[in-house]
Amino acid sequence: MWEYTEKVKEHFLNPRNVGVIDDADGVGEVGSLACGDALTLYLKIDENERIQDAKFQTFGCASAIASSSALTEMIKGRTLEEAAKVTNDDIAQFLGGLPKEKMHCSVMGREALEKAIADYRGEAEKKVEGNIVCECFGVTDLQIERAVKENHLRTIEEVTDYTKAGGGCESCHDRIQEIIDHVLGMVHEPPKKARKLTNIQKIKLIEETLDREVKPSLKQDGGDIELVDVDGNTVLVKLRGTCATCSISQVTLKDYVEKKLRELVVPELVVEEV
């Protein structure tokens, strides 16, 4: 279960400015029902280009509703020039923070605002720029580049949190990593198999990876994992909590735990349950 701040809960349970402005001066639509999040933002703007009113309709989770509510409160009374400077981080900070896995909701609000302002100014809606990287959610390479630059993202997981790219079938992960490396001016590390680790170093790195990368994710669903032993390249573990009785525990072990250890320790590791 996500940990929400009191302000997120308040804006989710009592969202402000829900509805439609029939004679809106600017309308911005982002997302789609197919990908699970959709937002329409309506603006009423006076002769001095100051936002008199803002309303929204959204389909999404608690963070999407709270982010949309917060956005409308933040921009009402501001000039378009001032409103255009609102970032997704500003929306998250207004709410006292969002779970990192839900930052894409604040990004969606920022994008809806940009489209509503463009609509008011009579600017033609921009065609999708760039090449689609994530087919599951229709995210392009330029959208990923922008998210990485603006939010200083460094991992595929962070890109998924901000854009949803890579959160489906995962077949685009290699391409996402290439974009991250390009933006950050990074060069891929030498293949992990070239790393020479003593057994003690390997065990320590496995423990650190489980504590930092694996356990927090499992605990969100009431599960946990314990390192029992390391025998050569075989990692012996014991599943705890809901993971111990889960019907797809072996999928979790192989497709998540083993994959993560191979990525961050050495690629020859094999995870087995005891």
GIVEN-V348448 format. One record per pair of residues at least 4 apart in sequence whose ideal C-beta (glycine too) atoms are under 6 Angstrom apart, sorted by the first residue. I is the first residue (numbers start at 1). J is the second residue. D is the distance in Angstrom with one decimal. If there is no record, write none. Layout:
i;j;d
I;J;D
I;J;D
This chain:
i;j;d
2;99;4.5
4;8;4.1
4;9;5.3
5;96;3.7
5;97;5.6
7;95;5.0
7;96;4.5
8;66;4.6
8;95;4.9
10;14;5.9
11;15;5.8
11;66;3.9
11;69;4.2
11;70;5.6
12;62;4.3
12;65;5.1
12;66;4.6
15;65;5.4
15;69;4.0
16;69;4.8
16;73;5.4
17;54;5.8
17;55;4.8
17;72;3.9
19;55;4.6
21;42;4.0
21;44;5.3
21;55;5.2
24;42;4.1
25;43;5.8
25;44;5.8
25;45;4.4
25;120;5.0
26;43;4.2
26;116;4.1
26;119;4.5
26;120;3.2
27;42;5.6
27;116;5.8
27;119;5.4
28;41;4.5
28;112;4.1
28;115;3.2
28;116;3.3
29;40;4.8
30;39;5.4
30;108;5.4
30;111;4.7
30;112;4.7
31;37;4.4
31;38;4.1
31;39;5.6
31;108;5.7
32;38;5.6
33;38;5.4
33;59;5.9
35;137;4.9
37;60;4.2
37;64;5.4
37;108;6.0
38;59;4.5
39;58;4.6
39;68;5.7
39;108;5.4
39;112;4.9
40;57;4.8
41;56;5.1
41;112;4.1
41;116;4.9
42;55;4.8
43;51;5.7
43;54;5.5
43;116;4.9
44;52;4.7
44;53;4.0
45;49;6.0
45;51;5.8
45;120;5.8
46;50;5.1
46;52;5.2
49;79;5.6
49;80;4.7
50;79;5.1
51;75;5.3
51;76;5.7
51;78;5.7
51;83;6.0
54;72;4.1
54;75;5.5
54;76;5.3
56;68;4.5
56;72;5.8
58;64;5.4
58;65;5.8
58;68;4.7
60;64;2.8
63;67;5.8
63;98;5.6
63;102;3.8
63;105;4.1
64;105;4.4
66;95;5.8
67;91;5.4
67;105;4.4
67;106;4.9
67;109;4.8
68;109;5.7
70;91;5.5
70;94;4.8
70;95;5.3
71;91;5.6
71;109;4.3
74;86;6.0
74;94;5.9
75;83;4.3
78;82;4.1
78;83;4.6
80;117;5.6
84;117;5.9
86;90;5.0
88;106;3.9
88;107;4.5
88;110;4.5
91;106;4.1
91;109;5.4
92;97;6.0
92;98;4.6
92;106;4.8
98;102;4.8
98;103;5.7
100;161;4.9
101;161;5.1
103;161;5.0
103;162;4.9
104;162;5.5
104;163;5.8
104;164;5.2
107;162;5.7
118;123;4.2
129;142;5.1
130;140;3.6
130;141;4.7
130;142;3.4
131;141;5.3
132;140;5.6
133;139;5.9
133;141;5.1
133;172;5.1
133;175;5.1
134;139;4.2
134;165;3.8
134;172;4.8
136;168;2.9
136;169;5.8
137;164;4.5
139;143;5.2
139;163;5.2
139;165;3.8
141;179;5.8
144;159;5.9
144;165;5.7
144;179;5.0
145;179;5.9
145;183;5.6
146;150;5.9
147;151;5.8
147;162;4.6
147;163;5.1
148;153;4.6
148;180;5.7
148;183;4.5
149;183;5.9
151;162;5.8
153;158;4.1
153;159;5.5
156;166;5.5
156;173;5.4
156;176;5.1
156;177;5.9
159;163;5.8
159;165;5.7
159;176;5.4
160;166;4.6
160;167;4.6
166;172;5.6
166;173;5.5
166;176;5.3
172;176;5.7
181;186;4.3
190;194;4.8
192;266;5.3
192;267;5.0
193;267;5.6
197;201;4.3
197;202;4.5
203;230;5.0
205;265;5.0
206;265;5.7
207;227;6.0
208;212;5.8
209;213;5.3
209;261;5.9
209;264;4.8
209;265;6.0
210;214;4.7
210;215;5.9
210;227;6.0
211;215;5.7
213;260;5.4
214;257;5.7
214;260;5.8
215;219;5.9
218;223;4.0
218;224;5.7
218;225;5.9
218;243;5.8
219;224;6.0
221;242;6.0
222;241;5.0
222;242;4.0
223;241;4.3
223;242;4.6
223;243;3.2
224;240;3.8
224;241;4.9
225;237;5.4
225;239;5.8
226;238;4.6
227;237;5.8
228;236;4.4
228;237;5.9
228;238;5.5
228;274;5.4
229;236;4.5
230;235;5.6
233;268;4.6
233;269;5.3
234;270;5.2
235;269;5.6
235;271;4.8
236;272;5.7
236;274;5.0
238;274;5.8
239;243;4.0
239;244;4.6
239;249;5.7
240;244;5.7
242;246;5.9
243;249;5.7
251;255;5.2
252;256;5.2
253;257;5.1
253;271;5.3
254;258;5.0
255;259;6.0
257;271;5.3
258;271;4.0
261;265;5.0
261;269;4.8
262;267;4.7
262;269;5.3
265;269;5.9
